[in-house]
Amino acid sequence: MSEHTDFVASPYLVPFDGGFRVGKAGTAPPKDADKDLAKARLAVEVEALDELQRRLYADNRHAVLLVFQAMDAAGKDSTIRAVLTGVNPAGCQVSSFKRPSAEELDHDFLWRCIRQLPERGRIGVFNRSWYEEVLTVRVHPDNLDAQRLPWRPKDEAKLWRERYESISDFERHLARNGTVILKFFLHVSRAEQRKRLLARLDEPDKNWKFEADDLANRARWNDYQAAYEDLLNATSKSWAPWYAIPADDKAYMRATVAALIVARLRQLDLRYPRLEADARAQLARLRKQLEGE
């Protein structure tokens, strides 16, 4: 059995050589980007994704895992909703990972996400993921206390390196067994995040989205950017690539994410099953039975 290591080339692909620099990656769309064209492009890609998902389900050889990570207010929820709006709910599942429960803390850090992996024929979406363990936990290492690790290196950098290794090894295992993995870092600027957080305060319908932790995390902006840079460089692999998508313009971001998913699924050559001769003959007899009523 060989693993699938195909990936879609893109200006937003995080290279596999460790050369990604978060500070140099753009957060704004190209200057010639048009919002109306982006919305039209998204509609086309959503329609294509609907057809590909039906083939994926019928083909039943692959699962698809879409991972979304971002700073607060980058647009993870709305992007997931916009991109998957046309997909049959029976063929898709979305899992969100927040503060781990007591049961989850009694297991290794991958366990709670493993439980939510999609089966063959389905698209699984992770809104946050095991990458929180090298991101939020890295910026706030006091969270490690609750994990009751049997050993903890004095040099925490060693711990993060070991976790990168565990994640990449596991993602490679999934790829070898038919799971197609696409990971999206929705890269929003600090200025745009401020604008969106203020909107949550100004618009009553968005007040529920605002949390005190949003500002606490914003105060650690540079720490989070450093953590993102390290994890993206360590875990962008041909079998599980990261894409750093400009997130300051939501229309462009959504269309770009959808296009990458569609392009990757098209590489799989998904097909509806062909019936054997006996089964086709049986269908022909059933047709005659129905026509004779």
C-alpha positions in Angstrom: 0.0 0.0 0.0 1.4 3.4 -0.9 0.3 6.7 0.5 -1.2 9.5 -1.5 1.2 12.5 -1.5 -0.5 14.5 -4.2 -1.2 18.1 -3.3 -2.5 21.2 -5.1 0.1 23.8 -6.0 -0.8 27.3 -4.9 0.8 30.6 -4.0 -0.6 30.0 -0.6 1.0 26.5 -0.1 3.2 26.5 3.0 6.5 25.1 1.6 7.8 21.8 2.8 11.3 23.2 3.4 10.7 25.1 6.6 11.0 28.5 4.8 7.6 29.9 5.6 7.7 33.3 7.4 4.3 34.4 8.9 5.3 38.0 8.8 5.9 38.0 5.1 2.7 36.0 4.2 0.0 38.3 2.9 -3.3 38.8 4.7 -4.9 40.9 2.0 -6.2 39.6 -1.4 -4.5 40.5 -4.7 -5.0 44.1 -5.7 -7.1 43.1 -8.7 -9.4 40.9 -6.6 -13.1 41.6 -7.1 -15.6 40.8 -4.3 -18.5 40.1 -6.7 -16.3 37.8 -8.8 -15.1 36.0 -5.7 -18.7 35.4 -4.7 -19.6 34.1 -8.2 -16.5 31.9 -8.1 -17.5 30.5 -4.7 -20.9 29.5 -6.1 -19.3 27.6 -8.9 -16.9 25.8 -6.6 -19.7 24.9 -4.1 -21.7 23.3 -6.9 -18.6 21.4 -8.0 -18.0 20.3 -4.4 -21.5 19.0 -4.1 -21.0 16.7 -7.1 -17.6 15.6 -5.9 -18.9 14.8 -2.4 -21.5 12.5 -4.0 -18.8 10.7 -5.9 -16.7 10.5 -2.8 -19.5 8.8 -0.9 -20.3 6.4 -3.7 -16.6 5.6 -4.4 -16.1 4.9 -0.7 -12.3 4.6 -0.8 -11.3 7.9 0.7 -12.2 10.1 3.6 -11.5 13.9 3.5 -10.3 15.9 6.5 -10.3 19.7 6.4 -8.5 21.4 9.3 -9.1 25.1 10.0 -6.9 27.1 12.4 -6.8 30.9 12.8 -6.6 33.7 15.3 -9.9 34.9 16.8 -12.3 36.5 14.3 -10.5 35.3 11.2 -13.6 33.7 9.9 -13.4 30.0 10.5 -17.1 29.4 11.2 -18.3 31.5 8.3 -15.9 30.0 5.9 -16.9 26.4 6.8 -20.5 27.4 6.5 -20.0 29.1 3.1 -17.9 26.4 1.5 -20.0 23.4 2.6 -23.4 25.0 2.2 -24.3 22.9 -0.8 -22.9 19.6 0.5 -25.4 16.9 1.6 -25.3 17.0 5.5 -25.3 13.1 5.5 -21.9 13.2 3.9 -20.2 15.8 6.1 -19.4 16.3 9.8 -18.0 19.3 11.6 -16.2 19.0 14.9 -15.1 22.0 17.1 -12.5 21.6 19.8 -12.4 24.0 22.7 -11.2 23.5 26.3 -10.7 19.7 26.8 -12.9 17.9 29.3 -11.8 15.8 32.2 -12.3 12.6 30.2 -10.2 14.0 27.3 -7.4 15.0 29.6 -7.2 11.4 30.8 -6.0 10.4 27.3 -3.1 11.5 25.0 -3.5 14.8 23.3 -4.5 13.3 19.9 -7.3 11.2 21.3 -10.2 13.6 21.3 -9.6 14.5 17.7 -9.1 10.9 16.6 -12.6 10.1 17.9 -14.1 12.6 15.4 -12.2 11.5 12.3 -14.5 11.0 9.2 -15.1 7.5 7.8 -14.5 6.6 4.2 -16.9 8.5 1.8 -17.3 11.5 4.2 -15.9 14.9 4.6 -14.8 15.8 8.1 -14.1 19.3 9.2 -12.0 20.3 12.3 -12.7 23.8 13.6 -9.5 23.9 15.6 -7.7 20.5 16.1 -4.8 18.7 17.6 -2.8 21.8 16.6 -4.2 23.6 19.7 -1.7 21.4 21.6 1.3 23.2 20.0 -0.5 26.6 19.7 -2.7 27.6 22.6 -0.9 25.3 25.0 2.4 26.6 23.9 1.4 30.2 24.4 -0.3 29.3 27.7 1.9 26.4 29.0 0.1 26.4 32.4 -2.4 24.2 30.5 0.1 21.4 30.6 -0.4 21.0 34.3 -3.9 19.6 33.7 -2.5 17.1 31.3 -0.6 15.3 34.0 2.2 14.2 31.7 4.4 11.4 33.0 7.4 13.4 32.0 7.9 16.9 30.9 11.2 18.2 29.5 12.8 21.2 31.2 13.2 22.6 27.7 9.6 23.0 26.5 10.9 23.5 22.9 11.7 19.8 23.0 8.0 19.0 23.9 6.7 21.0 21.0 9.1 19.3 18.6 7.9 15.9 19.9 4.3 16.9 19.4 5.0 18.1 15.8 6.5 14.7 15.2 3.6 12.8 16.6 1.1 14.9 14.6 3.0 14.5 11.3 3.5 10.8 11.9 -0.2 10.3 12.6 -1.3 12.4 9.6 1.0 10.3 7.4 -0.7 7.2 8.8 -4.1 8.6 7.9 -2.9 9.5 4.4 -1.5 6.0 3.8 -4.9 4.6 4.7 -7.0 6.8 2.3 -7.7 10.1 4.3 -7.0 13.2 2.2 -5.9 16.0 4.5 -6.1 19.7 3.7 -5.1 22.3 6.4 -6.0 26.0 6.2 -4.4 28.7 8.3 -6.8 31.7 7.8 -4.2 34.5 8.1 -5.9 37.7 9.3 -4.0 40.9 10.1 -4.0 42.5 13.6 -5.8 45.6 12.2 -8.6 43.5 10.6 -9.0 41.5 13.7 -9.5 44.7 15.7 -12.2 45.8 13.3 -14.0 42.5 13.5 -13.8 42.3 17.3 -15.2 45.9 17.5 -18.1 44.8 15.2 -18.9 42.0 17.7 -19.3 44.7 20.4 -21.2 47.1 18.2 -23.7 44.7 16.7 -26.1 43.1 19.3 -26.5 40.0 17.2 -22.8 39.4 17.4 -22.3 40.2 21.1 -22.5 36.5 22.1 -19.4 35.9 20.1 -17.2 38.2 22.1 -15.2 36.7 25.0 -12.7 38.2 27.4 -10.2 35.6 26.2 -10.3 37.3 22.7 -8.5 40.3 24.1 -6.2 38.2 26.3 -5.1 36.3 23.2 -4.8 39.4 21.2 -2.4 40.8 23.8 -0.2 37.7 23.0 -0.4 38.3 19.2 3.4 38.0 18.6 3.6 34.8 20.7 0.8 33.3 18.6 2.4 34.3 15.4 5.6 32.7 16.4 3.8 29.5 17.4 2.0 29.5 14.0 5.2 29.9 12.1 6.8 27.0 13.9 3.9 24.6 13.6 3.3 25.5 9.9 7.0 24.9 9.0 7.1 21.7 11.0 3.9 20.0 9.8 3.3 21.2 6.2 4.0 17.9 4.4 3.1 16.6 0.9 0.6 14.2 2.5 -0.9 16.9 4.7 -0.2 20.4 3.3 -0.9 23.7 5.0 -2.3 26.7 3.0 -1.9 30.2 4.5 -5.0 31.9 3.1 -5.3 35.7 3.2 -8.2 36.3 5.5 -8.7 40.1 5.5 -11.3 39.7 2.7 -13.8 37.0 3.5 -15.2 36.6 0.0 -11.7 36.0 -1.5 -10.8 33.7 1.4 -13.9 31.5 1.0 -13.5 31.2 -2.8 -9.9 30.3 -2.5 -10.5 27.6 0.2 -13.3 26.1 -1.9 -11.2 26.1 -5.1 -8.4 24.2 -3.3 -10.7 21.6 -1.9 -12.3 21.0 -5.3 -9.0 20.8 -7.1 -7.7 18.3 -4.6 -10.8 16.1 -4.8 -10.6 16.1 -8.6 -7.1 14.6 -8.3 -8.6 11.5 -6.8 -10.5 10.4 -9.9 -13.6 9.6 -7.9 -16.0 7.3 -9.7 -19.5 5.9 -9.2 -19.3 2.1 -8.9 -20.0 0.1 -12.0 -22.2 -2.9 -11.6 -21.2 -6.4 -12.6 -23.0 -8.1 -15.5 -25.3 -10.1 -13.2 -26.4 -7.0 -11.4 -27.0 -5.1 -14.6 -29.1 -8.0 -15.9 -31.1 -8.0 -12.7 -31.8 -4.3 -13.1 -33.0 -4.9 -16.6 -35.5 -7.5 -15.4 -36.7 -5.1 -12.7 -37.1 -2.4 -15.3 -39.3 -4.7 -17.4 -41.3 -5.6 -14.3 -42.0 -1.9 -13.6 -42.8 -1.1 -17.2 -45.3 -3.9 -17.3 -47.4 -2.6 -14.4 
